[in-house]
Amino acid sequence: MSTSVGVNVLRWSALATGLFYGAYTQLSITARDKLTAEQHAYSHRESLIRQAKAEWAKTHPQEQSTPSAAKADAKDPNADLNAVLGITDAK
C-alpha cells in the first residue's frame, strides 16, 4: 500500500507546522514567565527598600528634616527672614 505524494506532502506539512507552532508557543510562554518573575523580583526589592527606609526613619528621627522647613536661626546667613520674624503665609 503506497500513499500518494499529495498525502505525504500534507502529512509532512502538518508535522512541520505543528513543530513550529509548538516552538513558538513554548518561547512565548517562557518569555511571559520570565517577565512575570522579573516584575515580582523588582516589586520585592522595592518593598524591602520601603521597609528599610521606614526602619531608618524610626531609628533616626532627629536627623530628618523637611526640605521646605524654614531656618529660624537669626545668626545664620542663609536663614529665612520670614521665619526669623515669625511671618507665615498661612491665611
N, CA, C and O atoms as CSV, one atom per row, in Angstrom:
chain,resi,resn,atom,element,x,y,z
A,1,MET,N,N,0.820,-1.170,0.000
A,1,MET,CA,C,0.000,0.000,0.000
A,1,MET,C,C,0.873,1.246,0.000
A,1,MET,O,O,1.559,1.546,0.978
A,2,SER,N,N,0.836,1.914,-1.041
A,2,SER,CA,C,1.587,3.159,-1.103
A,2,SER,C,C,0.618,4.324,-1.052
A,2,SER,O,O,-0.497,4.271,-1.571
A,3,THR,N,N,1.087,5.368,-0.408
A,3,THR,CA,C,0.260,6.562,-0.314
A,3,THR,C,C,0.659,7.520,-1.417
A,3,THR,O,O,1.781,7.481,-1.921
A,4,SER,N,N,-0.233,8.342,-1.766
A,4,SER,CA,C,0.056,9.280,-2.853
A,4,SER,C,C,0.993,10.379,-2.368
A,4,SER,O,O,1.138,10.603,-1.167
A,5,VAL,N,N,1.601,11.035,-3.283
A,5,VAL,CA,C,2.561,12.099,-2.986
A,5,VAL,C,C,1.849,13.254,-2.283
A,5,VAL,O,O,2.408,13.868,-1.375
A,6,GLY,N,N,0.647,13.543,-2.690
A,6,GLY,CA,C,-0.098,14.658,-2.088
A,6,GLY,C,C,-0.377,14.424,-0.615
A,6,GLY,O,O,-0.316,15.359,0.183
A,7,VAL,N,N,-0.687,13.172,-0.239
A,7,VAL,CA,C,-0.958,12.848,1.163
A,7,VAL,C,C,0.322,12.965,1.979
A,7,VAL,O,O,0.295,13.454,3.109
A,8,ASN,N,N,1.445,12.520,1.414
A,8,ASN,CA,C,2.727,12.628,2.124
A,8,ASN,C,C,3.119,14.093,2.331
A,8,ASN,O,O,3.610,14.463,3.398
A,9,VAL,N,N,2.903,14.913,1.322
A,9,VAL,CA,C,3.220,16.337,1.458
A,9,VAL,C,C,2.337,16.959,2.541
A,9,VAL,O,O,2.806,17.762,3.348
A,10,LEU,N,N,1.067,16.584,2.551
A,10,LEU,CA,C,0.154,17.099,3.567
A,10,LEU,C,C,0.592,16.657,4.960
A,10,LEU,O,O,0.575,17.463,5.890
A,11,ARG,N,N,0.978,15.411,5.122
A,11,ARG,CA,C,1.421,14.907,6.426
A,11,ARG,C,C,2.667,15.636,6.906
A,11,ARG,O,O,2.727,16.074,8.055
A,12,TRP,N,N,3.669,15.769,6.028
A,12,TRP,CA,C,4.907,16.423,6.419
A,12,TRP,C,C,4.683,17.921,6.690
A,12,TRP,O,O,5.309,18.504,7.575
A,13,SER,N,N,3.797,18.516,5.924
A,13,SER,CA,C,3.482,19.933,6.151
A,13,SER,C,C,2.795,20.121,7.501
A,13,SER,O,O,3.103,21.062,8.234
A,14,ALA,N,N,1.870,19.228,7.826
A,14,ALA,CA,C,1.184,19.309,9.117
A,14,ALA,C,C,2.176,19.093,10.261
A,14,ALA,O,O,2.101,19.778,11.281
A,15,LEU,N,N,3.091,18.161,10.101
A,15,LEU,CA,C,4.095,17.915,11.128
A,15,LEU,C,C,4.985,19.139,11.329
A,15,LEU,O,O,5.228,19.543,12.466
A,16,ALA,N,N,5.475,19.735,10.237
A,16,ALA,CA,C,6.349,20.905,10.331
A,16,ALA,C,C,5.597,22.090,10.946
A,16,ALA,O,O,6.143,22.822,11.772
A,17,THR,N,N,4.341,22.266,10.534
A,17,THR,CA,C,3.546,23.354,11.089
A,17,THR,C,C,3.343,23.156,12.583
A,17,THR,O,O,3.443,24.113,13.351
A,18,GLY,N,N,3.063,21.946,12.999
A,18,GLY,CA,C,2.888,21.655,14.416
A,18,GLY,C,C,4.150,21.899,15.217
A,18,GLY,O,O,4.087,22.425,16.328
A,19,LEU,N,N,5.293,21.525,14.672
A,19,LEU,CA,C,6.565,21.753,15.359
A,19,LEU,C,C,6.858,23.245,15.504
A,19,LEU,O,O,7.258,23.696,16.578
A,20,PHE,N,N,6.663,24.008,14.436
A,20,PHE,CA,C,6.908,25.452,14.520
A,20,PHE,C,C,5.931,26.127,15.473
A,20,PHE,O,O,6.330,26.998,16.248
A,21,TYR,N,N,4.666,25.744,15.430
A,21,TYR,CA,C,3.685,26.329,16.331
A,21,TYR,C,C,4.012,25.981,17.790
A,21,TYR,O,O,3.891,26.836,18.668
A,22,GLY,N,N,4.417,24.759,18.052
A,22,GLY,CA,C,4.788,24.352,19.404
A,22,GLY,C,C,5.998,25.111,19.918
A,22,GLY,O,O,6.028,25.536,21.073
A,23,ALA,N,N,6.999,25.282,19.057
A,23,ALA,CA,C,8.202,26.018,19.458
A,23,ALA,C,C,7.857,27.480,19.740
A,23,ALA,O,O,8.327,28.047,20.726
A,24,TYR,N,N,7.044,28.090,18.885
A,24,TYR,CA,C,6.644,29.486,19.079
A,24,TYR,C,C,5.854,29.645,20.371
A,24,TYR,O,O,6.098,30.581,21.133
A,25,THR,N,N,4.921,28.752,20.624
A,25,THR,CA,C,4.107,28.822,21.833
A,25,THR,C,C,4.970,28.652,23.074
A,25,THR,O,O,4.793,29.376,24.053
A,26,GLN,N,N,5.901,27.709,23.045
A,26,GLN,CA,C,6.776,27.480,24.187
A,26,GLN,C,C,7.653,28.696,24.459
A,26,GLN,O,O,7.862,29.071,25.613
A,27,LEU,N,N,8.165,29.311,23.398
A,27,LEU,CA,C,9.001,30.505,23.588
A,27,LEU,C,C,8.194,31.667,24.163
A,27,LEU,O,O,8.696,32.407,25.010
A,28,SER,N,N,6.960,31.833,23.716
A,28,SER,CA,C,6.152,32.936,24.244
A,28,SER,C,C,5.772,32.686,25.704
A,28,SER,O,O,5.744,33.626,26.498
A,29,ILE,N,N,5.482,31.452,26.065
A,29,ILE,CA,C,5.163,31.124,27.455
A,29,ILE,C,C,6.385,31.354,28.348
A,29,ILE,O,O,6.266,31.900,29.444
A,30,THR,N,N,7.548,30.936,27.876
A,30,THR,CA,C,8.779,31.120,28.640
A,30,THR,C,C,9.091,32.604,28.837
A,30,THR,O,O,9.488,33.019,29.927
A,31,ALA,N,N,8.913,33.396,27.790
A,31,ALA,CA,C,9.175,34.831,27.896
A,31,ALA,C,C,8.202,35.490,28.865
A,31,ALA,O,O,8.596,36.351,29.651
A,32,ARG,N,N,6.938,35.091,28.814
A,32,ARG,CA,C,5.943,35.666,29.723
A,32,ARG,C,C,6.260,35.303,31.170
A,32,ARG,O,O,6.148,36.150,32.057
A,33,ASP,N,N,6.650,34.064,31.418
A,33,ASP,CA,C,7.003,33.645,32.778
A,33,ASP,C,C,8.242,34.379,33.284
A,33,ASP,O,O,8.313,34.753,34.454
A,34,LYS,N,N,9.212,34.581,32.403
A,34,LYS,CA,C,10.427,35.299,32.795
A,34,LYS,C,C,10.108,36.747,33.146
A,34,LYS,O,O,10.635,37.279,34.123
A,35,LEU,N,N,9.248,37.386,32.358
A,35,LEU,CA,C,8.847,38.763,32.630
A,35,LEU,C,C,8.101,38.863,33.952
A,35,LEU,O,O,8.325,39.796,34.723
A,36,THR,N,N,7.216,37.909,34.220
A,36,THR,CA,C,6.475,37.900,35.481
A,36,THR,C,C,7.422,37.732,36.663
A,36,THR,O,O,7.259,38.392,37.689
A,37,ALA,N,N,8.407,36.854,36.523
A,37,ALA,CA,C,9.374,36.641,37.603
A,37,ALA,C,C,10.211,37.895,37.850
A,37,ALA,O,O,10.496,38.234,38.999
A,38,GLU,N,N,10.603,38.581,36.784
A,38,GLU,CA,C,11.377,39.816,36.943
A,38,GLU,C,C,10.547,40.899,37.625
A,38,GLU,O,O,11.057,41.624,38.479
A,39,GLN,N,N,9.273,41.015,37.255
A,39,GLN,CA,C,8.409,42.006,37.887
A,39,GLN,C,C,8.207,41.689,39.362
A,39,GLN,O,O,8.182,42.593,40.197
A,40,HIS,N,N,8.064,40.413,39.682
A,40,HIS,CA,C,7.907,40.013,41.081
A,40,HIS,C,C,9.169,40.329,41.882
A,40,HIS,O,O,9.086,40.831,43.003
A,41,ALA,N,N,10.325,40.037,41.312
A,41,ALA,CA,C,11.585,40.324,41.999
A,41,ALA,C,C,11.763,41.832,42.201
A,41,ALA,O,O,12.237,42.264,43.251
A,42,TYR,N,N,11.389,42.626,41.211
A,42,TYR,CA,C,11.510,44.083,41.325
A,42,TYR,C,C,10.589,44.609,42.420
A,42,TYR,O,O,11.001,45.433,43.236
A,43,SER,N,N,9.359,44.142,42.440
A,43,SER,CA,C,8.428,44.620,43.472
A,43,SER,C,C,8.873,44.168,44.864
A,43,SER,O,O,8.662,44.881,45.845
A,44,HIS,N,N,9.488,42.983,44.953
A,44,HIS,CA,C,10.000,42.517,46.244
A,44,HIS,C,C,11.136,43.417,46.722
A,44,HIS,O,O,11.175,43.802,47.890
A,45,ARG,N,N,12.061,43.754,45.821
A,45,ARG,CA,C,13.157,44.654,46.177
A,45,ARG,C,C,12.626,46.031,46.572
A,45,ARG,O,O,13.121,46.660,47.507
A,46,GLU,N,N,11.619,46.481,45.845
A,46,GLU,CA,C,11.026,47.780,46.143
A,46,GLU,C,C,10.393,47.790,47.541
A,46,GLU,O,O,10.525,48.771,48.272
A,47,SER,N,N,9.714,46.711,47.910
A,47,SER,CA,C,9.112,46.648,49.243
A,47,SER,C,C,10.184,46.569,50.326
A,47,SER,O,O,10.012,47.136,51.405
A,48,LEU,N,N,11.284,45.875,50.055
A,48,LEU,CA,C,12.381,45.826,51.024
A,48,LEU,C,C,12.988,47.213,51.233
A,48,LEU,O,O,13.336,47.579,52.356
A,49,ILE,N,N,13.113,47.975,50.163
A,49,ILE,CA,C,13.659,49.324,50.277
A,49,ILE,C,C,12.717,50.200,51.094
A,49,ILE,O,O,13.165,50.973,51.940
A,50,ARG,N,N,11.388,50.079,50.840
A,50,ARG,CA,C,10.427,50.855,51.616
A,50,ARG,C,C,10.500,50.497,53.100
A,50,ARG,O,O,10.438,51.378,53.957
A,51,GLN,N,N,10.631,49.199,53.404
A,51,GLN,CA,C,10.735,48.767,54.802
A,51,GLN,C,C,12.007,49.306,55.442
A,51,GLN,O,O,11.983,49.750,56.590
A,52,ALA,N,N,13.108,49.272,54.715
A,52,ALA,CA,C,14.375,49.771,55.248
A,52,ALA,C,C,14.296,51.272,55.514
A,52,ALA,O,O,14.811,51.755,56.523
A,53,LYS,N,N,13.658,52.004,54.617
A,53,LYS,CA,C,13.507,53.445,54.838
A,53,LYS,C,C,12.635,53.729,56.050
A,53,LYS,O,O,12.906,54.662,56.805
A,54,ALA,N,N,11.593,52.936,56.241
A,54,ALA,CA,C,10.710,53.130,57.399
A,54,ALA,C,C,11.456,52.826,58.692
A,54,ALA,O,O,11.322,53.559,59.671
A,55,GLU,N,N,12.236,51.756,58.703
A,55,GLU,CA,C,13.022,51.415,59.891
A,55,GLU,C,C,14.070,52.482,60.172
A,55,GLU,O,O,14.298,52.836,61.329
A,56,TRP,N,N,14.710,53.000,59.125
A,56,TRP,CA,C,15.712,54.037,59.323
A,56,TRP,C,C,15.052,55.287,59.889
A,56,TRP,O,O,15.615,55.947,60.763
A,57,ALA,N,N,13.859,55.616,59.395
A,57,ALA,CA,C,13.160,56.794,59.891
A,57,ALA,C,C,12.781,56.632,61.359
A,57,ALA,O,O,12.748,57.613,62.102
A,58,LYS,N,N,12.493,55.402,61.784
A,58,LYS,CA,C,12.165,55.161,63.190
A,58,LYS,C,C,13.396,55.328,64.075
A,58,LYS,O,O,13.297,55.856,65.183
A,59,THR,N,N,14.546,54.886,63.596
A,59,THR,CA,C,15.752,54.928,64.420
A,59,THR,C,C,16.476,56.275,64.351
A,59,THR,O,O,17.286,56.570,65.230
A,60,HIS,N,N,16.212,57.089,63.345
A,60,HIS,CA,C,16.885,58.380,63.184
A,60,HIS,C,C,15.870,59.514,63.029
A,60,HIS,O,O,15.873,60.183,61.996
A,61,PRO,N,N,15.014,59.752,64.002
A,61,PRO,CA,C,14.002,60.803,63.822
A,61,PRO,C,C,14.575,62.216,63.882
A,61,PRO,O,O,14.031,63.112,63.237
A,62,GLN,N,N,15.657,62.451,64.635
A,62,GLN,CA,C,16.194,63.787,64.765
A,62,GLN,C,C,16.947,64.214,63.515
A,62,GLN,O,O,17.096,65.413,63.278
A,63,GLU,N,N,17.420,63.288,62.719
A,63,GLU,CA,C,18.190,63.637,61.529
A,63,GLU,C,C,17.297,63.989,60.356
A,63,GLU,O,O,17.774,64.538,59.363
A,64,GLN,N,N,16.025,63.688,60.447
A,64,GLN,CA,C,15.118,64.002,59.358
A,64,GLN,C,C,14.743,65.470,59.408
A,64,GLN,O,O,14.519,66.033,60.479
A,65,SER,N,N,14.678,66.068,58.262
A,65,SER,CA,C,14.201,67.432,58.156
A,65,SER,C,C,13.489,67.561,56.828
A,65,SER,O,O,13.906,66.988,55.821
A,66,THR,N,N,12.430,68.308,56.840
A,66,THR,CA,C,11.699,68.505,55.599
A,66,THR,C,C,12.436,69.523,54.759
A,66,THR,O,O,13.008,70.469,55.302
A,67,PRO,N,N,12.438,69.352,53.442
A,67,PRO,CA,C,13.176,70.291,52.596
A,67,PRO,C,C,12.577,71.691,52.625
A,67,PRO,O,O,13.286,72.660,52.356
A,68,SER,N,N,11.310,71.823,52.938
A,68,SER,CA,C,10.685,73.136,52.941
A,68,SER,C,C,10.709,73.777,54.327
A,68,SER,O,O,10.133,74.847,54.523
A,69,ALA,N,N,11.367,73.136,55.285
A,69,ALA,CA,C,11.420,73.696,56.633
A,69,ALA,C,C,12.270,74.964,56.610
A,69,ALA,O,O,13.377,74.976,56.071
A,70,ALA,N,N,11.744,76.008,57.192
A,70,ALA,CA,C,12.438,77.292,57.194
A,70,ALA,C,C,13.424,77.344,58.356
A,70,ALA,O,O,13.149,76.831,59.441
A,71,LYS,N,N,14.569,77.965,58.118
A,71,LYS,CA,C,15.567,78.119,59.163
A,71,LYS,C,C,15.213,79.352,59.982
A,71,LYS,O,O,14.952,80.421,59.430
A,72,ALA,N,N,15.205,79.197,61.293
A,72,ALA,CA,C,14.806,80.305,62.163
A,72,ALA,C,C,15.975,80.822,62.986
A,72,ALA,O,O,15.747,81.545,63.956
A,73,ASP,N,N,17.198,80.493,62.653
A,73,ASP,CA,C,18.365,80.984,63.382
A,73,ASP,C,C,18.752,82.353,62.819
A,73,ASP,O,O,19.086,82.474,61.641
A,74,ALA,N,N,18.706,83.356,63.647
A,74,ALA,CA,C,18.961,84.723,63.189
A,74,ALA,C,C,20.419,84.948,62.797
A,74,ALA,O,O,20.700,85.824,61.979
A,75,LYS,N,N,21.353,84.179,63.360
A,75,LYS,CA,C,22.770,84.376,63.072
A,75,LYS,C,C,23.215,83.640,61.810
A,75,LYS,O,O,24.333,83.843,61.336
A,76,ASP,N,N,22.351,82.791,61.265
A,76,ASP,CA,C,22.682,82.038,60.059
A,76,ASP,C,C,22.500,82.934,58.842
A,76,ASP,O,O,21.418,83.492,58.654
A,77,PRO,N,N,23.539,83.090,58.000
A,77,PRO,CA,C,23.393,83.980,56.838
A,77,PRO,C,C,22.393,83.450,55.811
A,77,PRO,O,O,21.892,84.220,54.992
A,78,ASN,N,N,22.100,82.174,55.841
A,78,ASN,CA,C,21.139,81.597,54.905
A,78,ASN,C,C,19.755,81.455,55.515
A,78,ASN,O,O,18.903,80.766,54.953
A,79,ALA,N,N,19.518,82.079,56.632
A,79,ALA,CA,C,18.238,81.947,57.325
A,79,ALA,C,C,17.130,82.636,56.548
A,79,ALA,O,O,17.366,83.605,55.825
A,80,ASP,N,N,15.936,82.129,56.706
A,80,ASP,CA,C,14.769,82.704,56.061
A,80,ASP,C,C,14.270,83.867,56.920
A,80,ASP,O,O,13.947,83.685,58.094
A,81,LEU,N,N,14.209,85.049,56.335
A,81,LEU,CA,C,13.828,86.247,57.080
A,81,LEU,C,C,12.400,86.136,57.616
A,81,LEU,O,O,12.132,86.575,58.735
A,82,ASN,N,N,11.507,85.574,56.863
A,82,ASN,CA,C,10.124,85.415,57.325
A,82,ASN,C,C,10.051,84.486,58.530
A,82,ASN,O,O,9.257,84.718,59.442
A,83,ALA,N,N,10.863,83.447,58.543
A,83,ALA,CA,C,10.863,82.528,59.677
A,83,ALA,C,C,11.457,83.199,60.912
A,83,ALA,O,O,10.979,82.984,62.026
A,84,VAL,N,N,12.488,84.002,60.722
A,84,VAL,CA,C,13.105,84.694,61.850
A,84,VAL,C,C,12.129,85.697,62.458
A,84,VAL,O,O,12.065,85.834,63.680
A,85,LEU,N,N,11.373,86.394,61.623
A,85,LEU,CA,C,10.421,87.390,62.099
A,85,LEU,C,C,9.082,86.784,62.516
A,85,LEU,O,O,8.247,87.462,63.115
A,86,GLY,N,N,8.882,85.509,62.197
A,86,GLY,CA,C,7.646,84.834,62.605
A,86,GLY,C,C,6.497,85.082,61.648
A,86,GLY,O,O,5.337,84.914,62.026
A,87,ILE,N,N,6.787,85.477,60.425
A,87,ILE,CA,C,5.751,85.731,59.432
A,87,ILE,C,C,5.469,84.437,58.680
A,87,ILE,O,O,6.387,83.766,58.209
A,88,THR,N,N,4.188,84.097,58.574
A,88,THR,CA,C,3.797,82.894,57.840
A,88,THR,C,C,2.890,83.273,56.678
A,88,THR,O,O,2.274,84.339,56.683
A,89,ASP,N,N,2.813,82.406,55.696
A,89,ASP,CA,C,1.957,82.627,54.531
A,89,ASP,C,C,0.578,82.038,54.737
A,89,ASP,O,O,-0.284,82.205,53.875
A,90,ALA,N,N,0.335,81.355,55.846
A,90,ALA,CA,C,-0.960,80.733,56.100
A,90,ALA,C,C,-1.995,81.811,56.336
A,90,ALA,O,O,-1.734,82.794,57.029
A,91,LYS,N,N,-3.166,81.626,55.762
A,91,LYS,CA,C,-4.241,82.613,55.909
A,91,LYS,C,C,-5.340,82.059,56.757
A,91,LYS,O,O,-6.336,82.741,56.998
